[in-house]
Amino acid sequence: MNLKKNNTDIIDEIKNKGFCILEDCFDKADLEEMKGSLLNALNYIQPNGETDLQKKYYQVKDYNRKLKGNWYDIAGRDINLLQQLHSPSLVSIVKQYFDSKVIYSGRPCIGVYDDENIHLLEPHQETSQLSVDSLLFWAPLFDTNKDSGGLAVYENSHKHGYFDHTLDHPDGNTGWTKQYTHVSRDISSKFKRNELEVKAGSAVLMISSCLHCGYPNKTKNSVRITVCERFNPLQKIPYLKDPEASLKIPFTGVDYNKITD
């Protein structure tokens, strides 16, 4: 990973804006390794030698949606992706940000958003993590923009602590899942929405209290694939302080703003 900004500048930007865009942190070889690894897994499901990751995604989706979902679930365990997500230069930023010598991997995974746009989440903060505060790393494997969709952040929302989250979708039962929490639209509407355009090879590093969500993919037969990780510092992990605490901090029944080390 090649970072053009020094750690201090990155940290200052995150504290000021809630996030920082790491321009061109992955070179072409890094990107091809990650895309190739995901492509190989899809070709294992349905062997035909397809070399285009986006085309192969739709082939497997048409072939067997359950196996497509299994590919999504197991991708976070892909060593080629994990090596990039846990690069020493990235980990050093996180350690310096939290002034912590020990950092834990929260949830390495991929994000997949195709032209159905059924998996978009409502605005939310990164709750249900190991620690109260964490840093979200989000890196697209293809360019994100108004056509392909991308990541939207809500300006200055990180300066107000953690908001109440709910599982109840604002549009009733039309939400695709009941597993992910979000804030009410009354909360998100208070902040200016900024739809980021991040090129493949660049990434976003964001503090967990920054409200964010995806915005839709408008290009037929394209799929937005991102690699993600949540970095958790040793400090503020109730699991190592309270023998009754769960591994992940629940989003209900707990005031995140009152949890201290």
Beta strands, then each sheet from edge to edge (+ up, - down):
strand 1: 19-22
strand 2: 103-105
strand 3: 109-114
strand 4: 135-140
strand 5: 150-154
strand 6: 193-195
strand 7: 203-207
strand 8: 212-215
strand 9: 223-233
sheet 1: 1+ 7- 4+ 9- 2+
sheet 2: 1+ 7- 4+ 9- 3+
sheet 3: 6+ 5- 8+
end
